[in-house]
Structure formats: structure tokens, C-alpha cells
Amino acid sequence: MTRKTVLGALLGGATFIGGLLASHVEKDWPMWGGTMDRNMVSNMKGLPDKWDLKTKENIRWTATLGSQSYGNPVVAEGVVLVGTNNEGLRDPKQAGDRGVLMAFRESDGEFLWQITHEKLASGRVNDWPYQGVCSSPLVENGVVYYVSSRGEVIAADIKGMANGNDGPVKDEKFAGPKDGDILWRYDMMEELGVSQHNMANSSPVILGDLIYVSTSNGQDESHVNIPSPKAPAIIAINKKTGKLVWEDNSVGDKILHGQWSSAAVGKIGEVTQVVIGQGDGWVRGFEAVTGKKLWEFDMNPKDSVWPKTRNEVIATPVIKDGIVYICNGQDPEHGEGPGHLYAIDGTKRGDITKTGLIWHFDKIRRSISTGALHEGLLYYADFSGFLHCLDAKTGQELWNHDMLAAVWGSAIVIDGKVYLGDEDGDIAVLATGRTKKLLFESSLESSIYSTPVPANGSMFVVNRNQLIAIGKK
């Protein structure tokens, strides 16, 4: 691999997070997917029809990151946060290969603070060189939650050290005005015996007082042995204390490679569930408060064989109107291959591979992307570079668009348009609807491994080494 809770109040079927209705927040974009259902859709308006990075047309500002950036940006409380590596050295005292979380002022891109993480002594088996922080943060009420490159779940002050060293953690090695302020940390390797394969990258999701994270537990460098088969695959942590609330290890020793999915949360039937794709190729649903496993669904044909035809699940599920949408795939280092996209009825219980199947779309390639469901249409990209538009009720494909380059990020719908970036550094903009219409395509000059993020009238995009704010000046 070379790149790589307490139940919230329910009212009228809508779930509340920290007092905010869990429909898409039109102002900020405080977590991967915008809200806990992870549906990549925003009704934000005001984006320009075109932009040009070379001429700076409709480019509000740019900021320098490291040399490789896989952490999707989030925007909250006037701050843009993004994971990267340390090649864009901001502080000579913190030199060398590190995982880095950077914070910038949303209005003008001014660098605010960073938290850097030294590489694990075990090396690439757990902490691959130059990958940096690959987790998208989560922001709620002034606290930033993310997974570090060392396999730690971290809570930090969104203001950094600028307002003093808050919280119980006082041992930060770097405590200058441009450094981050850690409030608490939970080391999954130390506390749970986790051995992440190559990287830890789960993007946290929150419900009430609980934060849900995949541990990234996986194989060792032999790609045969699983050093920690008893370590959990998913955990819930109390957001206030940083203490473990529940864990689940349904995957056990059946990990095919690694575990790099993130969880979604939503009401399915009468139960609020946490749903996550896992490293054995199954997707599972859990009761959000207790962690009780409710169902599991095998996303591969029964005659599939790893790694040729059997896939793990790296994509984040989308939960919409009580239905789970998710595709399987493999580590991009494995290249292209056949994939499977499903709509699943999570009201069923037990092994619901047959009973929970709503539809199955098998004309998609391996995917690590998340879907966008808008006005009855599901937009879903695969690693081979195809954007598929499906009827969400039937799974029938209506059209597809070839990006002509690999896609690592996800399609996102913003104000009735579909945006998608690719490894060539291009962003395509297509009209939503049952007929394909390409509206605009522009180069951002370097590979895009992330998903464009809409917030406050602008769109924030991370290419390999830059954070770019697109919007009307």
C-alpha cells in the first residue's frame, strides 16, 4: 500500500445531534458526510458555475498542506480542518515524517494551529510512511474529534493553544500559540491491543454522548497473520471522558486485509443504529446505545475468493429513509476489479444476506466511495473512474460518466449538481437527473483523493498538497 453514546432525542422521526436536527446542516460541514447518515448531499447555494486555479477566477484562497493529503476537510465554527503529512513543514522543531492535523481560518485561509504525531516505532506495518492523518475530523461544540496516524482517538480544542491549555491532558510536547490543545486521547493499540494494518483512518461519527470509530484492526506485513484477532473492530467512546462504552468483534480472525471503513448512524425502523462495513466483507448494524449486533449482510457472492473476486468493505454506508446503501472494494493498491453495490433493509435481524436484500447492482467496479442520494437518484463512483446514476428504488442504472482516471473520493450533490474529483486532479460537475449532462470540468493541478466539501457559500477541496477554497469573492 503506497497511499493510503446516549441515544439522542427523537421527535417526529428526526434525530438530534448536540441540539441540531440531523438533516444536512446548510451552514457548516462538521463531519465526514456532513451529518451522521453520511448522505453526501447539501442544499447550499451560491457556488460559482466555473472557477480556474491558474487565473484565480472564483478561487477565494489556497493554503499549503503536506505532500500527500487523504483526510477529507471539515468546516465548523469558522475553522477548516484537514489531515495531511509533515512535508509542508510548519514548525522546524517538529521535523521528520509525522501525521498532521491542520486548522485554518475559514474566511481567509490563515494557518491557525496544528497537531503532529510522530511515526510509530513498528513502522509501515501500522503507520505507513508519508500517509499522514487520514481521518476526517468531527466537530461539536468547540471540540474536534479525530483518529491519529498512531491509532489514537483524540479530542482537541478547536481554538488550539491560543486560549490556553485546557482539559485534563497537560503533557503536550508542543504548546506554542500555533499548536493544538489535546483534551483527551484514547490509544486503541495500548488499550485494546489493536494492530492497524498500514494506517488508522476511521472518521468518527457522534450520537448524543457516544463517538463511534472503526479500530482499523488488520493483518501484519505477511498479509496472512492477524496479530490481534481478539481486538474489537468497532468501538463506542464517551465524548466527555474518552472512556470506552462498548465494543464489538464480530469480524474476529476473518479479516481479509485491513479495516478502513467509517460508521454511519440513522433510524432504521424503530431503532437508531450504527452501521459499518468491515474487513471480512460484511456490513453490520448495531443498536446505537448498547452495541448489540442486530444484523449482518455478506456483500460478496458465496463462491467469491479473496483477493480476486471477494472484497472487503472500505466505503462508508449511507442511511436514507431507513435503507442502507453501500458498495464493496479493496485497497487501491490492489487495482481494479468487480464490485457490488447494495440497498439493504436493516429492519431485518440476524444474517440478512437474503432476507434484507432490496436490490443488488453488480455492474460497478471496486469502490471505496460513499454515495449521494438526492430526489430518488443514487450517485455512486467506483475506483475505475465511473460515476453511476441509479434509480434508488430499483437499482436500475440510468447513466454513467467516465472520469478517465481513478476515483478515491465520493460524489457529492450541492445545489442540484453532482461534483466529483479524480486522481488526475480534475473535478467534473454534472447536472442531477435521469439524463446525463456534463456542465463543467476543471483541473486543480494535482491528484484529488478527497471529496469536495460545501460550507457557507463556498466549496473546500483538498488536492495532494493544497487546501483550496472555491467561491465568489
Number of C-alpha atoms within 10 A of each C-alpha: 13 12 18 21 20 15 18 20 15 12 9 5 11 14 23 17 18 15 10 11 15 16 16 21 17 16 17 22 24 26 27 29 29 25 25 25 26 25 27 26 27 25 15 21 15 14 19 16 11 16 20 13 17 10 8 12 15 19 21 19 19 19 15 16 25 22 18 27 31 28 28 28 29 27 28 22 17 12 22 27 27 25 35 31 30 28 19 15 18 17 12 7 8 16 14 14 18 26 27 28 29 26 27 20 16 21 13 12 19 15 17 21 23 23 23 26 18 17 20 16 10 9 11 19 20 27 25 21 20 23 28 36 34 30 28 30 30 27 27 16 10 12 20 23 29 29 30 28 32 24 27 20 24 20 25 23 23 27 21 25 22 17 11 13 19 15 13 11 13 13 10 14 9 16 18 15 16 20 22 26 31 26 22 22 20 19 17 24 18 11 11 18 16 23 26 28 25 26 31 31 31 30 28 26 28 29 25 19 18 26 24 29 26 26 29 28 36 33 26 20 14 8 13 11 15 23 17 19 20 17 23 22 24 25 20 28 21 18 22 13 14 19 14 17 17 19 21 18 13 17 22 18 18 14 22 24 24 27 31 31 26 29 30 29 26 26 23 21 15 9 15 21 29 31 29 29 30 29 26 24 25 20 26 24 27 21 18 26 20 15 19 15 18 20 21 23 24 16 25 21 11 8 7 11 11 12 13 11 15 23 30 31 31 28 26 32 29 29 27 17 11 19 22 23 25 27 34 31 30 28 23 19 10 12 12 19 18 19 24 21 24 20 22 24 22 28 19 17 15 15 14 19 18 10 15 20 15 16 17 16 16 13 12 22 21 31 34 26 26 27 27 25 23 21 10 12 22 24 26 26 31 29 28 22 23 20 22 21 25 22 17 19 12 13 19 15 17 15 16 16 16 13 21 13 17 23 30 27 25 30 30 29 27 23 16 18 19 23 21 26 33 27 22 19 19 21 21 19 23 19 17 22 19 14 11 14 14 14 13 14 16 15 18 22 14 16 23 30 27 26 30 28 28 31 24 19 16 23 21 23 23 33 28 22 21 22 22 21 26 26 22 16 10
